[in-house]
């Protein structure tokens, strides 16, 4: 039970910290600001993550792990609309649950030069079983739309299904709805 509570606390810390890193950048995010955001003292935060660098690295690793989780769940599906939709469903669920991590993953797009993940880290081509350069633009467009829509879903009234359908359309497929 204690381990589960610790893991839940670490996940919450990672998501809140990732949101701050995304907003202010790594260099301009202080350890005190991170501690304040997660409701801990600096010492309490350092008990979970020994340094600001370790916290940032763990947040980025969370994105890599999620890409692997999705890949593991879709590997047996052939390339095409069914696989694309399943990838979008899994990624949208993660994005809605972990908006801070998604914000951090988008940071290199909104602030070039910031440390973050690239396409190879996220394994986009593998997730969608696609490596054609002409489709790559659609993949990036769909995932960017997903990131933005999940971050503003509550403000614009977007539902999970609307987000998935929008991204599915961006991939060049026709939504069922």
C-alpha positions as CSV (number, residue, x, y, z in Angstrom):
1,X,0.0,0.0,0.0
2,X,2.8,2.4,0.9
3,X,4.5,1.7,-2.4
4,X,1.3,2.5,-4.3
5,X,0.9,5.8,-2.5
6,X,4.5,6.7,-3.2
7,X,4.0,5.9,-6.9
8,X,0.8,8.0,-7.0
9,X,2.6,10.9,-5.3
10,X,5.6,10.6,-7.7
11,X,3.2,10.7,-10.7
12,X,1.4,13.7,-9.4
13,X,4.8,15.4,-8.7
14,X,6.0,14.6,-12.2
15,X,2.9,16.0,-13.9
16,X,2.9,19.2,-11.9
17,X,6.6,19.7,-12.3
18,X,6.4,19.0,-16.1
19,X,3.8,21.7,-16.4
20,X,6.1,24.2,-14.8
21,X,9.1,23.1,-16.9
22,X,6.9,23.5,-20.0
23,X,5.7,26.9,-18.9
24,X,9.0,28.5,-17.8
25,X,11.6,26.3,-19.3
26,X,14.1,24.2,-17.3
27,X,16.6,27.0,-16.5
28,X,13.9,29.4,-15.3
29,X,12.1,26.9,-13.1
30,X,13.4,27.0,-9.6
31,X,13.4,24.1,-7.1
32,X,11.4,26.3,-4.8
33,X,8.7,26.9,-7.5
34,X,8.6,23.2,-8.1
35,X,8.2,22.4,-4.4
36,X,5.5,25.1,-4.1
37,X,3.6,23.7,-7.1
38,X,3.5,20.2,-5.6
39,X,2.8,21.3,-2.0
40,X,6.0,20.1,-0.5
41,X,9.1,21.7,1.1
42,X,12.3,21.6,-1.0
43,X,13.5,18.9,1.3
44,X,10.3,16.9,0.8
45,X,10.6,17.3,-3.0
46,X,14.2,16.2,-2.9
47,X,13.1,13.1,-1.0
48,X,11.2,12.1,-4.1
49,X,13.7,13.3,-6.7
50,X,17.3,14.1,-5.6
51,X,17.8,17.1,-8.0
52,X,15.9,19.3,-10.4
53,X,17.7,17.6,-13.2
54,X,16.5,14.2,-12.0
55,X,12.9,15.4,-11.8
56,X,13.1,16.8,-15.4
57,X,14.6,13.6,-16.7
58,X,12.0,11.5,-14.9
59,X,9.2,13.6,-16.5
60,X,10.7,13.1,-20.0
61,X,11.2,9.4,-19.3
62,X,7.5,9.2,-18.4
63,X,6.8,10.3,-22.0
64,X,9.1,7.6,-23.4
65,X,7.5,5.0,-21.2
66,X,4.1,5.9,-22.4
67,X,5.2,5.6,-26.0
68,X,6.4,2.1,-25.2
69,X,3.2,1.2,-23.5
70,X,1.2,2.3,-26.5
71,X,3.5,0.5,-28.9
72,X,3.2,-2.7,-26.9
73,X,-0.6,-2.5,-27.2
74,X,-0.7,-1.9,-30.9
75,X,2.2,-3.9,-32.2
76,X,-0.1,-6.8,-33.4
77,X,-2.4,-4.5,-35.3
78,X,-1.5,-4.0,-39.0
79,X,-0.8,-0.5,-40.3
80,X,-4.0,1.4,-41.2
81,X,-7.0,3.1,-39.8
82,X,-7.8,0.6,-37.1
83,X,-4.2,0.9,-35.6
84,X,-4.2,4.6,-36.1
85,X,-7.4,5.0,-34.1
86,X,-6.2,2.8,-31.3
87,X,-2.9,4.7,-31.0
88,X,-4.9,8.0,-30.9
89,X,-7.3,6.5,-28.2
90,X,-4.4,5.4,-26.0
91,X,-2.4,8.7,-26.4
92,X,-5.5,10.8,-25.8
93,X,-6.3,9.0,-22.6
94,X,-2.8,9.6,-21.4
95,X,-2.8,13.2,-22.5
96,X,-6.1,13.9,-20.7
97,X,-4.8,12.2,-17.5
98,X,-1.3,13.8,-17.6
99,X,-1.5,17.3,-19.1
100,X,1.7,18.5,-17.5
101,X,3.7,15.7,-19.3
102,X,2.0,16.6,-22.6
103,X,2.9,20.2,-22.1
104,X,6.5,19.3,-21.5
105,X,6.6,17.1,-24.6
106,X,5.3,20.0,-26.7
107,X,7.9,22.4,-25.2
108,X,10.6,21.8,-27.9
109,X,8.0,22.8,-30.5
110,X,6.9,26.0,-28.7
111,X,10.4,26.9,-27.4
112,X,13.1,25.6,-29.8
113,X,16.3,24.7,-28.1
114,X,14.7,23.6,-24.9
115,X,15.6,20.0,-23.8
116,X,12.9,17.6,-24.6
117,X,11.9,14.5,-26.6
118,X,12.2,14.2,-30.3
119,X,10.4,11.9,-32.8
120,X,12.8,9.1,-32.2
121,X,12.2,9.2,-28.4
122,X,8.5,9.1,-28.9
123,X,8.8,6.4,-31.7
124,X,6.0,8.0,-33.7
125,X,6.8,6.1,-36.9
126,X,6.7,2.8,-34.9
127,X,3.4,3.7,-33.2
128,X,1.7,4.3,-36.4
129,X,3.7,1.7,-38.3
130,X,4.6,4.4,-40.8
131,X,7.8,5.9,-42.0
132,X,6.8,7.6,-45.2
133,X,8.0,11.3,-45.2
134,X,4.8,12.5,-46.8
135,X,2.7,11.0,-43.9
136,X,5.1,12.3,-41.3
137,X,3.6,15.8,-41.6
138,X,0.1,14.3,-40.9
139,X,1.4,12.4,-37.9
140,X,3.0,15.5,-36.4
141,X,-0.1,17.5,-37.2
142,X,-2.4,15.0,-35.6
143,X,-0.3,14.7,-32.4
144,X,0.1,18.4,-32.1
145,X,-3.6,18.8,-32.4
146,X,-4.1,16.2,-29.8
147,X,-1.7,17.9,-27.4
148,X,-3.4,21.3,-27.8
149,X,-6.9,19.9,-27.7
150,X,-6.3,17.9,-24.5
151,X,-4.8,20.9,-22.8
152,X,-7.8,23.1,-23.5
153,X,-10.5,20.4,-23.6
154,X,-12.2,21.7,-20.5
155,X,-12.2,25.3,-21.7
156,X,-13.6,24.6,-25.2
157,X,-15.8,21.7,-24.2
158,X,-14.0,19.1,-26.3
159,X,-14.8,15.5,-25.5
160,X,-12.4,12.6,-25.7
161,X,-14.2,11.3,-28.8
162,X,-14.1,14.8,-30.5
163,X,-10.4,14.9,-29.9
164,X,-9.8,11.5,-31.3
165,X,-12.0,12.2,-34.4
166,X,-10.2,15.4,-35.1
167,X,-6.8,13.7,-34.9
168,X,-8.1,10.8,-37.0
169,X,-9.2,13.2,-39.6
170,X,-5.8,14.9,-39.6
171,X,-4.3,11.6,-40.4
172,X,-6.4,11.5,-43.6
173,X,-9.0,9.1,-42.4
174,X,-12.7,9.8,-42.3
175,X,-14.3,9.7,-38.8
176,X,-17.3,7.4,-38.2
177,X,-19.2,10.2,-36.6
